[in-house]
Structure formats: C-alpha cells, structure tokens
Amino acid sequence: MLRVFISGMITGTNDYLERFSRAEEELHKRGYEPVNPASVTAQLPKTLTHEEYMTVTLAILTICDAIYMLPGWEDSEGAKRELRAAKMLRIKVMQKGDLK
C-alpha cells in the first residue's frame, strides 16, 4: 500500500485540520495509506517555532512513498519546501487529478 504524505497550507488558515482530514479520508477510500502531518503537529506544543514544525513534517515525509499536494499549496512556503524535499528524495508527487 502506498503511504501518502498530505501537504498543503496550514499557517494563516483556520480550516486546515478539516481540509487535511478530508484529504486523508479520500486517500484512504482510494486504497492509499494516508499520513496526515496536520493531525500530528496539532498534538505538539504550541510554543514550537515554524522551523521546528517543519523539522517534524520533513522527518515524517521521509517515511512516505508519495506526497499529495492539496489545492492552494502554491501559497504555502512550508508546502513548497515539502515538495522540494519530496523531489530530492524521489518521492512520487500527486495532486487531486491523480487520484483514481
């Protein structure tokens, strides 16, 4: 089963947990093993810096086979960084149109 990391805009949004959760459900329905970093980082201390959160999400990315870019990812510096890391790791990149 393909393990898929979900990436998208978090900073400056109020609905990210819902958006990431919907993506997680959709990926699961389509036979993927979704990895939702938003639900993981929501459990971390609120005093962490953005860079510390990124350290965690990039570590999680390394155990995945693919990255799924949520709509609007282009406006997120963190998501762009995750995408660059995925490409360096030669992890498959997926977007909404790739789900079958």
Summary of the structure (lengths in Angstrom):
residues: 100
radius of gyration: 12.4
end to end distance: 14.5
largest distance: 39.1
contacts: 288
relative contact order: 0.24
helix: 49%
strand: 15%
